[in-house]
Amino acid sequence: MKKKQEKTNIPLNHTDFHILVSLADEERHGYGIMQEVQNRTDGSIRLGPGTLYGAIKRLLDLKYIEESDQRPDAENDDERRRCYYRLTGLGRDVAILEAERLSSVVKQAQAKRLIGLRALKPENAS
Amino acid sequence: MKTTSIHTKLYRCLMKLYPYQFRDSFGDEMEMVFCDMIRDRNHEGKGKLLLWLEIIPDVLLSVIEQHWNKPKRREGKMSLTFTSILSAEKIGQLMLEMAAVLLVAALMTKPDPVSQIMVAVPAFILCQIVFWWMSKSRKPIFRKKSKGDSK
């Protein structure tokens, strides 16, 4: 039943997937998620506050993430009360399934010699 | 410091476009994130106009998404309800306002995007404030009617 529910939501929206990936190693607040995604993707994905919290709301509704009472980065926080988010067990399972799906797509592309083609092109030309 | 507060006030005005439930749940956090973005821009010495060019499309798209999803989440499978018609009407109104404001901005200003944005953004916010005030002034009439009905 759980597997069925997970499968219906896959493939994930790429914003949702990036948020799940950013929460995979530690609990983060909204701005922390935004910065992590931006740094990890070399600035190619920049989430605005509306997109970010729209996705967070969706992921909370689906129970893929939950609010955390702990404040792991409390030393760096100012006086404002920030809400931290963490992955749930279901969210981790969904992220793993989506990562495996994407990995298989990458393998298919590798088999068709689509990956690394840019590096090979100059050699082929010479 | 003063400019930051002006930017925050503007963002607060834009946040009024979101459905109440969404704003109630995430409004404070969104404002904090926006303030962090402004602070980082100040540290990097980058202009805030570029930030607004990122923020405005983000707000518009997410406002439409949140209004679109609102009735489905409230009423489960019932998608075509009175509230969904209302939200569709609001989206239509928003799109019309945007089109009108951009048209006026394009006609009134020099053909460079910066001055057009400088006219379009305040005009759009002004439109929102007027519509918000109009909708607020309508509410007591509906309330009176419902009280009368219950009596």
Interface residues (C-beta under 8 A of the other chain):
Chain A: H29 G30 Y31 M34 R46 G48 P49 G50 T51 L52 Y53 G54 I56 K57 D61 R80 R82 C83
Chain B: Y18 F22 S25 F26 E29 M30 M32 V33 F34 D36 M37 E54 I55 P57 D58 V59 L61 S62 V63 E65 Q66 R73
